[in-house]
Amino acid sequence: MKKKYFYTIFLFTVLFSFSLQAQENKSAIATKTQEPTIEGLAIYPNPVNSGKIYITTKSSLDKKVEIFNVLGKKVLETVITSKEVNVSNLSAGVYIIKIKEGDATATRKLIIN
């Protein structure tokens, strides 16, 4: 009877220590792979009706803008120095917009009517 308790406690101890180790590794990987986000990012209007979107941030660095359709195909790529992006050549639908400013990146959903 004592052997069963010993083996049960030993098994739970081993499983618990593996669980803790996996959680530590997962959090370490998450902190290493996270990129800095763009401070003060605003994309408007969203949904887009006018054919132009405006992207503002706290800094005035050049921004690389990439727009992807829902299948992941890149449909627009540009570098802007102002805050205006012309999206009038895109058809109505849902898109993913990725903005890179310096070493910071941000990804948002963009809807075009």
N, CA, C and O atoms as a Tinker XYZ file with bonds, in Angstrom:
   452  protein
     1  N      0.821000   -1.198000    0.000000    73     2
     2  CA     0.000000    0.000000    0.000000    64     1     3
     3  C      0.867000    1.265000    0.000000    63     2     4     5
     4  O      0.576000    2.235000   -0.700000    81     3
     5  N      1.939000    1.230000    0.803000    73     3     6
     6  CA     2.835000    2.376000    0.872000    64     5     7
     7  C      3.544000    2.596000   -0.458000    63     6     8     9
     8  O      3.829000    3.736000   -0.826000    81     7
     9  N      3.834000    1.507000   -1.186000    73     7    10
    10  CA     4.488000    1.630000   -2.482000    64     9    11
    11  C      3.591000    2.364000   -3.477000    63    10    12    13
    12  O      4.078000    3.173000   -4.267000    81    11
    13  N      2.293000    2.093000   -3.448000    73    11    14
    14  CA     1.360000    2.754000   -4.372000    64    13    15
    15  C      1.337000    4.254000   -4.115000    63    14    16    17
    16  O      1.351000    5.038000   -5.064000    81    15
    17  N      1.303000    4.671000   -2.852000    73    15    18
    18  CA     1.324000    6.098000   -2.535000    64    17    19
    19  C      2.637000    6.736000   -2.969000    63    18    20    21
    20  O      2.661000    7.841000   -3.512000    81    19
    21  N      3.723000    6.021000   -2.720000    73    19    22
    22  CA     5.031000    6.538000   -3.109000    64    21    23
    23  C      5.094000    6.747000   -4.615000    63    22    24    25
    24  O      5.513000    7.813000   -5.067000    81    23
    25  N      4.691000    5.760000   -5.398000    73    23    26
    26  CA     4.730000    5.875000   -6.852000    64    25    27
    27  C      3.774000    6.952000   -7.359000    63    26    28    29
    28  O      4.097000    7.657000   -8.315000    81    27
    29  N      2.630000    7.089000   -6.751000    73    27    30
    30  CA     1.667000    8.114000   -7.147000    64    29    31
    31  C      2.226000    9.507000   -6.882000    63    30    32    33
    32  O      2.140000   10.386000   -7.740000    81    31
    33  N      2.789000    9.709000   -5.718000    73    31    34
    34  CA     3.366000   11.011000   -5.379000    64    33    35
    35  C      4.567000   11.307000   -6.265000    63    34    36    37
    36  O      4.749000   12.441000   -6.706000    81    35
    37  N      5.386000   10.297000   -6.529000    73    35    38
    38  CA     6.538000   10.471000   -7.401000    64    37    39
    39  C      6.099000   10.858000   -8.817000    63    38    40    41
    40  O      6.689000   11.749000   -9.428000    81    39
    41  N      5.076000   10.196000   -9.333000    73    39    42
    42  CA     4.561000   10.483000  -10.673000    64    41    43
    43  C      4.027000   11.916000  -10.766000    63    42    44    45
    44  O      4.330000   12.624000  -11.726000    81    43
    45  N      3.244000   12.345000   -9.789000    73    43    46
    46  CA     2.720000   13.713000   -9.798000    64    45    47
    47  C      3.841000   14.747000   -9.702000    63    46    48    49
    48  O      3.767000   15.796000  -10.343000    81    47
    49  N      4.864000   14.469000   -8.920000    73    47    50
    50  CA     5.992000   15.384000   -8.779000    64    49    51
    51  C      6.729000   15.543000  -10.102000    63    50    52    53
    52  O      7.079000   16.658000  -10.489000    81    51
    53  N      6.964000   14.443000  -10.791000    73    51    54
    54  CA     7.664000   14.488000  -12.076000    64    53    55
    55  C      6.832000   15.249000  -13.108000    63    54    56    57
    56  O      7.360000   16.114000  -13.807000    81    55
    57  N      5.548000   14.940000  -13.211000    73    55    58
    58  CA     4.676000   15.616000  -14.174000    64    57    59
    59  C      4.571000   17.107000  -13.877000    63    58    60    61
    60  O      4.586000   17.921000  -14.800000    81    59
    61  N      4.464000   17.472000  -12.614000    73    59    62
    62  CA     4.366000   18.876000  -12.236000    64    61    63
    63  C      5.643000   19.629000  -12.586000    63    62    64    65
    64  O      5.575000   20.772000  -13.038000    81    63
    65  N      6.801000   19.016000  -12.386000    73    63    66
    66  CA     8.060000   19.704000  -12.705000    64    65    67
    67  C      8.208000   19.891000  -14.209000    63    66    68    69
    68  O      8.715000   20.924000  -14.646000    81    67
    69  N      7.769000   18.894000  -15.032000    73    67    70
    70  CA     7.793000   19.065000  -16.486000    64    69    71
    71  C      6.856000   20.170000  -16.927000    63    70    72    73
    72  O      7.172000   20.926000  -17.846000    81    71
    73  N      5.718000   20.268000  -16.287000    73    71    74
    74  CA     4.747000   21.314000  -16.626000    64    73    75
    75  C      5.318000   22.696000  -16.344000    63    74    76    77
    76  O      5.171000   23.605000  -17.161000    81    75
    77  N      5.964000   22.862000  -15.203000    73    75    78
    78  CA     6.569000   24.152000  -14.872000    64    77    79
    79  C      7.678000   24.512000  -15.844000    63    78    80    81
    80  O      7.795000   25.667000  -16.251000    81    79
    81  N      8.498000   23.529000  -16.222000    73    79    82
    82  CA     9.595000   23.774000  -17.161000    64    81    83
    83  C      9.049000   24.203000  -18.516000    63    82    84    85
    84  O      9.603000   25.109000  -19.139000    81    83
    85  N      7.974000   23.573000  -18.986000    73    83    86
    86  CA     7.375000   23.919000  -20.279000    64    85    87
    87  C      6.819000   25.339000  -20.250000    63    86    88    89
    88  O      6.962000   26.074000  -21.227000    81    87
    89  N      6.189000   25.736000  -19.149000    73    87    90
    90  CA     5.652000   27.094000  -19.046000    64    89    91
    91  C      6.765000   28.127000  -19.049000    63    90    92    93
    92  O      6.616000   29.184000  -19.662000    81    91
    93  N      7.880000   27.850000  -18.379000    73    91    94
    94  CA     9.008000   28.783000  -18.369000    64    93    95
    95  C      9.590000   28.936000  -19.764000    63    94    96    97
    96  O      9.908000   30.050000  -20.182000    81    95
    97  N      9.734000   27.826000  -20.494000    73    95    98
    98  CA    10.266000   27.893000  -21.854000    64    97    99
    99  C      9.330000   28.652000  -22.768000    63    98   100   101
   100  O      9.790000   29.422000  -23.612000    81    99
   101  N      8.033000   28.458000  -22.625000    73    99   102
   102  CA     7.057000   29.135000  -23.476000    64   101   103
   103  C      7.089000   30.647000  -23.243000    63   102   104   105
   104  O      7.029000   31.416000  -24.201000    81   103
   105  N      7.182000   31.078000  -21.992000    73   103   106
   106  CA     7.231000   32.514000  -21.717000    64   105   107
   107  C      8.552000   33.123000  -22.176000    63   106   108   109
   108  O      8.574000   34.277000  -22.604000    81   107
   109  N      9.646000   32.383000  -22.097000    73   107   110
   110  CA    10.932000   32.895000  -22.569000    64   109   111
   111  C     10.920000   33.067000  -24.081000    63   110   112   113
   112  O     11.456000   34.047000  -24.598000    81   111
   113  N     10.315000   32.127000  -24.789000    73   111   114
   114  CA    10.224000   32.228000  -26.248000    64   113   115
   115  C      9.333000   33.401000  -26.640000    63   114   116   117
   116  O      9.653000   34.125000  -27.583000    81   115
   117  N      8.225000   33.601000  -25.938000    73   115   118
   118  CA     7.309000   34.693000  -26.268000    64   117   119
   119  C      7.975000   36.049000  -26.091000    63   118   120   121
   120  O      7.744000   36.946000  -26.902000    81   119
   121  N      8.782000   36.226000  -25.073000    73   119   122
   122  CA     9.420000   37.521000  -24.877000    64   121   123
   123  C     10.525000   37.757000  -25.894000    63   122   124   125
   124  O     10.799000   38.907000  -26.239000    81   123
   125  N     11.164000   36.711000  -26.381000    73   123   126
   126  CA    12.227000   36.879000  -27.360000    64   125   127
   127  C     11.690000   37.224000  -28.741000    63   126   128   129
   128  O     12.329000   37.972000  -29.481000    81   127
   129  N     10.518000   36.686000  -29.102000    73   127   130
   130  CA    10.012000   36.858000  -30.457000    64   129   131
   131  C      9.111000   38.074000  -30.614000    63   130   132   133
   132  O      8.771000   38.423000  -31.744000    81   131
   133  N      8.717000   38.722000  -29.549000    73   131   134
   134  CA     7.853000   39.881000  -29.674000    64   133   135
   135  C      8.642000   41.068000  -30.200000    63   134   136   137
   136  O      9.733000   41.375000  -29.721000    81   135
   137  N      8.061000   41.731000  -31.202000    73   135   138
   138  CA     8.687000   42.919000  -31.756000    64   137   139
   139  C      8.073000   44.140000  -31.081000    63   138   140   141
   140  O      6.936000   44.084000  -30.611000    81   139
   141  N      8.813000   45.237000  -31.030000    73   139   142
   142  CA     8.222000   46.439000  -30.449000    64   141   143
   143  C      7.070000   46.940000  -31.312000    63   142   144   145
   144  O      7.121000   46.856000  -32.539000    81   143
   145  N      6.040000   47.458000  -30.669000    73   143   146
   146  CA     4.902000   47.980000  -31.409000    64   145   147
   147  C      5.092000   49.464000  -31.672000    63   146   148   149
   148  O      5.919000   50.116000  -31.035000    81   147
   149  N      4.333000   49.985000  -32.602000    73   147   150
   150  CA     4.438000   51.390000  -32.986000    64   149   151
   151  C      3.622000   52.216000  -32.001000    63   150   152   153
   152  O      2.427000   51.988000  -31.809000    81   151
   153  N      4.287000   53.166000  -31.390000    73   151   154
   154  CA     3.644000   53.977000  -30.358000    64   153   155
   155  C      2.711000   55.022000  -30.975000    63   154   156   157
   156  O      3.102000   55.753000  -31.885000    81   155
   157  N      1.495000   55.083000  -30.479000    73   155   158
   158  CA     0.522000   56.077000  -30.926000    64   157   159
   159  C     -0.036000   55.827000  -32.313000    63   158   160   161
   160  O     -0.460000   56.771000  -32.979000    81   159
   161  N     -0.049000   54.585000  -32.768000    73   159   162
   162  CA    -0.509000   54.265000  -34.122000    64   161   163
   163  C     -2.016000   54.462000  -34.249000    63   162   164   165
   164  O     -2.793000   53.987000  -33.420000    81   163
   165  N     -2.412000   55.173000  -35.306000    73   163   166
   166  CA    -3.834000   55.353000  -35.638000    64   165   167
   167  C     -3.995000   55.204000  -37.146000    63   166   168   169
   168  O     -3.261000   55.814000  -37.923000    81   167
   169  N     -4.960000   54.389000  -37.545000    73   167   170
   170  CA    -5.278000   54.189000  -38.957000    64   169   171
   171  C     -6.743000   54.562000  -39.132000    63   170   172   173
   172  O     -7.619000   53.961000  -38.511000    81   171
   173  N     -7.009000   55.552000  -39.976000    73   171   174
   174  CA    -8.384000   56.011000  -40.157000    64   173   175
   175  C     -8.591000   56.522000  -41.566000    63   174   176   177
   176  O     -7.604000   56.894000  -42.200000    81   175
   177  N     -9.782000   56.568000  -42.098000    73   175   178
   178  CA   -11.000000   55.946000  -41.563000    64   177   179
   179  C    -10.956000   54.449000  -41.813000    63   178   180   181
   180  O    -10.356000   53.986000  -42.783000    81   179
   181  N    -11.582000   53.716000  -40.950000    73   179   182
   182  CA   -11.687000   52.272000  -41.115000    64   181   183
   183  C    -13.074000   51.865000  -40.643000    63   182   184   185
   184  O    -13.317000   51.874000  -39.436000    81   183
   185  N    -13.969000   51.519000  -41.503000    73   183   186
   186  CA   -13.882000   51.155000  -42.905000    64   185   187
   187  C    -13.635000   52.356000  -43.824000    63   186   188   189
   188  O    -14.029000   53.485000  -43.531000    81   187
   189  N    -12.970000   52.066000  -44.942000    73   187   190
   190  CA   -12.569000   53.099000  -45.896000    64   189   191
   191  C    -13.663000   53.284000  -46.941000    63   190   192   193
   192  O    -14.115000   52.314000  -47.550000    81   191
   193  N    -14.088000   54.534000  -47.151000    73   191   194
   194  CA   -15.048000   54.857000  -48.200000    64   193   195
   195  C    -14.433000   55.753000  -49.265000    63   194   196   197
   196  O    -14.866000   55.731000  -50.417000    81   195
   197  N    -13.429000   56.541000  -48.894000    73   195   198
   198  CA   -12.913000   57.594000  -49.764000    64   197   199
   199  C    -11.785000   57.162000  -50.688000    63   198   200   201
   200  O    -11.439000   57.913000  -51.600000    81   199
   201  N    -11.198000   55.987000  -50.495000    73   199   202
   202  CA   -10.075000   55.568000  -51.319000    64   201   203
   203  C     -8.732000   55.973000  -50.747000    63   202   204   205
   204  O     -7.701000   55.685000  -51.353000    81   203
   205  N     -8.712000   56.632000  -49.599000    73   203   206
   206  CA    -7.466000   57.027000  -48.941000    64   205   207
   207  C     -7.569000   56.685000  -47.467000    63   206   208   209
   208  O     -8.618000   56.850000  -46.846000    81   207
   209  N     -6.457000   56.203000  -46.915000    73   207   210
   210  CA    -6.370000   56.027000  -45.475000    64   209   211
   211  C     -5.236000   56.895000  -44.955000    63   210   212   213
   212  O     -4.307000   57.239000  -45.686000    81   211
   213  N     -5.329000   57.235000  -43.701000    73   211   214
   214  CA    -4.326000   58.072000  -43.053000    64   213   215
   215  C     -3.728000   57.283000  -41.890000    63   214   216   217
   216  O     -4.448000   56.707000  -41.075000    81   215
   217  N     -2.410000   57.270000  -41.831000    73   215   218
   218  CA    -1.686000   56.548000  -40.792000    64   217   219
   219  C     -0.855000   57.552000  -40.014000    63   218   220   221
   220  O      0.022000   58.209000  -40.575000    81   219
   221  N     -1.128000   57.670000  -38.725000    73   219   222
   222  CA    -0.377000   58.601000  -37.881000    64   221   223
   223  C      0.261000   57.847000  -36.719000    63   222   224   225
   224  O     -0.276000   56.856000  -36.224000    81   223
   225  N      1.420000   58.344000  -36.301000    73   223   226
   226  CA     2.130000   57.813000  -35.139000    64   225   227
   227  C      2.742000   58.977000  -34.377000    63   226   228   229
   228  O      2.698000   60.122000  -34.826000    81   227
   229  N      3.314000   58.671000  -33.219000    73   227   230
   230  CA     3.961000   59.723000  -32.435000    64   229   231
   231  C      5.256000   60.202000  -33.072000    63   230   232   233
   232  O      5.625000   61.366000  -32.917000    81   231
   233  N      5.950000   59.324000  -33.788000    73   231   234
   234  CA     7.192000   59.747000  -34.444000    64   233   235
   235  C      6.920000   60.071000  -35.903000    63   234   236   237
   236  O      5.864000   59.727000  -36.433000    81   235
   237  N      7.854000   60.721000  -36.540000    73   235   238
   238  CA     7.664000   61.134000  -37.936000    64   237   239
   239  C      8.597000   60.383000  -38.883000    63   238   240   241
   240  O      9.029000   60.936000  -39.894000    81   239
   241  N      8.910000   59.137000  -38.564000    73   239   242
   242  CA     9.779000   58.334000  -39.419000    64   241   243
   243  C      9.011000   57.838000  -40.641000    63   242   244   245
   244  O      7.780000   57.810000  -40.651000    81   243
   245  N      9.765000   57.447000  -41.676000    73   243   246
   246  CA     9.132000   56.835000  -42.843000    64   245   247
   247  C      8.494000   55.516000  -42.431000    63   246   248   249
   248  O      8.985000   54.815000  -41.546000    81   247
   249  N      7.379000   55.194000  -43.099000    73   247   250
   250  CA     6.648000   53.974000  -42.777000    64   249   251
   251  C      6.551000   53.088000  -44.008000    63   250   252   253
   252  O      6.187000   53.554000  -45.088000    81   251
   253  N      6.873000   51.820000  -43.846000    73   251   254
   254  CA     6.670000   50.849000  -44.914000    64   253   255
   255  C      5.299000   50.227000  -44.684000    63   254   256   257
   256  O      5.032000   49.663000  -43.623000    81   255
   257  N      4.431000   50.336000  -45.692000    73   255   258
   258  CA     3.060000   49.851000  -45.574000    64   257   259
   259  C      2.868000   48.705000  -46.558000    63   258   260   261
   260  O      3.141000   48.842000  -47.750000    81   259
   261  N      2.397000   47.576000  -46.044000    73   259   262
   262  CA     2.066000   46.432000  -46.875000    64   261   263
   263  C      0.622000   46.051000  -46.590000    63   262   264   265
   264  O      0.200000   45.994000  -45.435000    81   263
   265  N     -0.135000   45.791000  -47.658000    73   263   266
   266  CA    -1.530000   45.379000  -47.511000    64   265   267
   267  C     -1.681000   44.019000  -48.175000    63   266   268   269
   268  O     -1.261000   43.814000  -49.313000    81   267
   269  N     -2.295000   43.084000  -47.434000    73   267   270
   270  CA    -2.501000   41.718000  -47.895000    64   269   271
   271  C     -3.995000   41.421000  -47.963000    63   270   272   273
   272  O     -4.770000   41.912000  -47.143000    81   271
   273  N     -4.398000   40.606000  -48.956000    73   271   274
   274  CA    -5.792000   40.172000  -48.974000    64   273   275
   275  C     -5.958000   39.021000  -47.987000    63   274   276   277
   276  O     -4.991000   38.617000  -47.340000    81   275
   277  N     -7.180000   38.486000  -47.864000    73   275   278
   278  CA    -7.427000   37.451000  -46.863000    64   277   279
   279  C     -6.749000   36.130000  -47.201000    63   278   280   281
   280  O     -6.639000   35.258000  -46.339000    81   279
   281  N     -6.297000   35.968000  -48.424000    73   279   282
   282  CA    -5.570000   34.761000  -48.807000    64   281   283
   283  C     -4.073000   34.881000  -48.542000    63   282   284   285
   284  O     -3.327000   33.920000  -48.727000    81   283
   285  N     -3.633000   36.070000  -48.106000    73   283   286
   286  CA    -2.221000   36.284000  -47.785000    64   285   287
   287  C     -1.402000   36.838000  -48.927000    63   286   288   289
   288  O     -0.185000   36.974000  -48.799000    81   287
   289  N     -2.041000   37.168000  -50.055000    73   287   290
   290  CA    -1.317000   37.724000  -51.201000    64   289   291
   291  C     -1.122000   39.226000  -50.988000    63   290   292   293
   292  O     -2.060000   39.943000  -50.639000    81   291
   293  N      0.109000   39.686000  -51.205000    73   291   294
   294  CA     0.407000   41.113000  -51.057000    64   293   295
   295  C     -0.209000   41.860000  -52.239000    63   294   296   297
   296  O      0.110000   41.581000  -53.395000    81   295
   297  N     -1.102000   42.821000  -51.937000    73   295   298
   298  CA    -1.781000   43.564000  -52.994000    64   297   299
   299  C     -1.288000   45.001000  -53.095000    63   298   300   301
   300  O     -1.551000   45.674000  -54.091000    81   299
   301  N     -0.580000   45.477000  -52.084000    73   299   302
   302  CA    -0.045000   46.843000  -52.119000    64   301   303
   303  C      1.164000   46.911000  -51.209000    63   302   304   305
   304  O      1.154000   46.380000  -50.098000    81   303
   305  N      2.210000   47.574000  -51.694000    73   303   306
   306  CA     3.406000   47.812000  -50.884000    64   305   307
   307  C      3.932000   49.191000  -51.230000    63   306   308   309
   308  O      4.143000   49.508000  -52.401000    81   307
   309  N      4.144000   50.013000  -50.209000    73   307   310
   310  CA     4.629000   51.360000  -50.425000    64   309   311
   311  C      5.373000   51.850000  -49.190000    63   310   312   313
   312  O      5.215000   51.311000  -48.095000    81   311
   313  N      6.180000   52.876000  -49.387000    73   311   314
   314  CA     6.839000   53.572000  -48.278000    64   313   315
   315  C      6.302000   54.993000  -48.283000    63   314   316   317
   316  O      6.352000   55.680000  -49.304000    81   315
   317  N      5.789000   55.431000  -47.137000    73   315   318
   318  CA     5.204000   56.778000  -47.075000    64   317   319
   319  C      6.020000   57.659000  -46.141000    63   318   320   321
   320  O      6.525000   57.212000  -45.111000    81   319
   321  N      6.130000   58.913000  -46.528000    73   319   322
   322  CA     6.779000   59.904000  -45.676000    64   321   323
   323  C      5.739000   60.809000  -45.036000    63   322   324   325
   324  O      5.990000   61.411000  -43.992000    81   323
   325  N      4.562000   60.905000  -45.669000    73   323   326
   326  CA     3.463000   61.659000  -45.067000    64   325   327
   327  C      2.560000   60.671000  -44.354000    63   326   328   329
   328  O      3.022000   59.606000  -43.944000    81   327
   329  N      1.298000   60.993000  -44.198000    73   327   330
   330  CA     0.398000   60.072000  -43.506000    64   329   331
   331  C     -0.672000   59.480000  -44.411000    63   330   332   333
   332  O     -1.550000   58.767000  -43.927000    81   331
   333  N     -0.625000   59.753000  -45.698000    73   331   334
   334  CA    -1.695000   59.354000  -46.610000    64   333   335
   335  C     -1.289000   58.157000  -47.472000    63   334   336   337
   336  O     -0.184000   58.117000  -48.013000    81   335
   337  N     -2.207000   57.173000  -47.594000    73   335   338
   338  CA    -2.007000   56.007000  -48.453000    64   337   339
   339  C     -3.217000   55.889000  -49.372000    63   338   340   341
   340  O     -4.358000   55.889000  -48.910000    81   339
   341  N     -2.962000   55.787000  -50.682000    73   339   342
   342  CA    -4.033000   55.666000  -51.665000    64   341   343
   343  C     -4.390000   54.190000  -51.819000    63   342   344   345
   344  O     -3.557000   53.384000  -52.232000    81   343
   345  N     -5.627000   53.843000  -51.485000    73   343   346
   346  CA    -6.099000   52.459000  -51.612000    64   345   347
   347  C     -7.270000   52.369000  -52.582000    63   346   348   349
   348  O     -8.047000   51.416000  -52.535000    81   347
   349  N     -7.396000   53.360000  -53.464000    73   347   350
   350  CA    -8.540000   53.398000  -54.376000    64   349   351
   351  C     -8.509000   52.272000  -55.406000    63   350   352   353
   352  O     -9.551000   51.929000  -55.966000    81   351
   353  N     -7.338000   51.688000  -55.670000    73   351   354
   354  CA    -7.267000   50.602000  -56.652000    64   353   355
   355  C     -7.612000   49.244000  -56.057000    63   354   356   357
   356  O     -7.634000   48.251000  -56.784000    81   355
   357  N     -7.885000   49.171000  -54.748000    73   355   358
   358  CA    -8.269000   47.915000  -54.110000    64   357   359
   359  C     -9.787000   47.764000  -54.131000    63   358   360   361
   360  O    -10.522000   48.729000  -53.920000    81   359
   361  N    -10.240000   46.557000  -54.384000    73   359   362
   362  CA   -11.685000   46.319000  -54.394000    64   361   363
   363  C    -12.209000   46.183000  -52.969000    63   362   364   365
   364  O    -11.437000   45.996000  -52.028000    81   363
   365  N    -13.516000   46.277000  -52.822000    73   363   366
   366  CA   -14.142000   46.196000  -51.505000    64   365   367
   367  C    -13.851000   44.839000  -50.876000    63   366   368   369
   368  O    -13.888000   43.809000  -51.549000    81   367
   369  N    -13.562000   44.850000  -49.589000    73   367   370
   370  CA   -13.293000   43.609000  -48.875000    64   369   371
   371  C    -12.504000   43.839000  -47.608000    63   370   372   373
   372  O    -12.306000   44.973000  -47.171000    81   371
   373  N    -12.059000   42.748000  -47.030000    73   371   374
   374  CA   -11.291000   42.781000  -45.788000    64   373   375
   375  C     -9.825000   42.521000  -46.127000    63   374   376   377
   376  O     -9.509000   41.608000  -46.891000    81   375
   377  N     -8.945000   43.320000  -45.561000    73   375   378
   378  CA    -7.511000   43.229000  -45.813000    64   377   379
   379  C     -6.757000   43.261000  -44.493000    63   378   380   381
   380  O     -7.303000   43.646000  -43.459000    81   379
   381  N     -5.508000   42.856000  -44.544000    73   379   382
   382  CA    -4.591000   42.966000  -43.416000    64   381   383
   383  C     -3.542000   43.995000  -43.800000    63   382   384   385
   384  O     -2.920000   43.899000  -44.858000    81   383
   385  N     -3.350000   44.987000  -42.926000    73   383   386
   386  CA    -2.359000   46.027000  -43.199000    64   385   387
   387  C     -1.221000   45.872000  -42.188000    63   386   388   389
   388  O     -1.449000   45.772000  -40.982000    81   387
   389  N      0.004000   45.853000  -42.708000    73   387   390
   390  CA     1.196000   45.722000  -41.873000    64   389   391
   391  C      2.021000   46.982000  -42.056000    63   390   392   393
   392  O      2.356000   47.361000  -43.178000    81   391
   393  N      2.345000   47.627000  -40.946000    73   391   394
   394  CA     3.087000   48.884000  -40.965000    64   393   395
   395  C      4.392000   48.667000  -40.215000    63   394   396   397
   396  O      4.400000   48.131000  -39.106000    81   395
   397  N      5.496000   49.086000  -40.827000    73   395   398
   398  CA     6.808000   49.000000  -40.190000    64   397   399
   399  C      7.392000   50.399000  -40.121000    63   398   400   401
   400  O      7.501000   51.096000  -41.130000    81   399
   401  N      7.764000   50.796000  -38.918000    73   399   402
   402  CA     8.358000   52.118000  -38.686000    64   401   403
   403  C      9.602000   51.914000  -37.829000    63   402   404   405
   404  O      9.502000   51.573000  -36.650000    81   403
   405  N     10.761000   52.121000  -38.419000    73   403   406
   406  CA    12.002000   51.828000  -37.701000    64   405   407
   407  C     12.101000   50.332000  -37.492000    63   406   408   409
   408  O     12.006000   49.561000  -38.447000    81   407
   409  N     12.294000   49.908000  -36.236000    73   407   410
   410  CA    12.331000   48.475000  -35.943000    64   409   411
   411  C     11.020000   47.979000  -35.354000    63   410   412   413
   412  O     10.926000   46.818000  -34.955000    81   411
   413  N     10.010000   48.832000  -35.293000    73   411   414
   414  CA     8.704000   48.472000  -34.743000    64   413   415
   415  C      7.727000   48.134000  -35.860000    63   414   416   417
   416  O      7.752000   48.740000  -36.931000    81   415
   417  N      6.871000   47.162000  -35.594000    73   415   418
   418  CA     5.856000   46.779000  -36.573000    64   417   419
   419  C      4.500000   46.662000  -35.906000    63   418   420   421
   420  O      4.397000   46.467000  -34.695000    81   419
   421  N      3.456000   46.786000  -36.727000    73   419   422
   422  CA     2.085000   46.615000  -36.250000    64   421   423
   423  C      1.261000   46.028000  -37.387000    63   422   424   425
   424  O      1.500000   46.322000  -38.559000    81   423
   425  N      0.301000   45.205000  -37.033000    73   423   426
   426  CA    -0.594000   44.589000  -37.996000    64   425   427
   427  C     -2.022000   44.846000  -37.562000    63   426   428   429
   428  O     -2.369000   44.650000  -36.397000    81   427
   429  N     -2.857000   45.289000  -38.503000    73   427   430
   430  CA    -4.251000   45.598000  -38.209000    64   429   431
   431  C     -5.145000   45.087000  -39.330000    63   430   432   433
   432  O     -4.672000   44.752000  -40.416000    81   431
   433  N     -6.443000   45.032000  -39.050000    73   431   434
   434  CA    -7.430000   44.676000  -40.061000    64   433   435
   435  C     -7.913000   45.967000  -40.726000    63   434   436   437
   436  O     -8.127000   46.982000  -40.063000    81   435
   437  N     -8.077000   45.908000  -42.029000    73   435   438
   438  CA    -8.538000   47.060000  -42.810000    64   437   439
   439  C     -9.742000   46.636000  -43.634000    63   438   440   441
   440  O     -9.698000   45.614000  -44.319000    81   439
   441  N    -10.811000   47.408000  -43.574000    73   439   442
   442  CA   -12.026000   47.112000  -44.326000    64   441   443
   443  C    -12.243000   48.212000  -45.354000    63   442   444   445
   444  O    -12.245000   49.399000  -45.026000    81   443
   445  N    -12.427000   47.796000  -46.606000    73   443   446
   446  CA   -12.676000   48.751000  -47.689000    64   445   447
   447  C    -14.081000   48.508000  -48.208000    63   446   448   449
   448  O    -14.431000   47.392000  -48.593000    81   447
   449  N    -14.898000   49.587000  -48.214000    73   447   450
   450  CA   -16.274000   49.489000  -48.725000    64   449   451
   451  C    -16.331000   49.824000  -50.177000    63   450   452
   452  O    -17.407000   49.794000  -50.775000    81   451
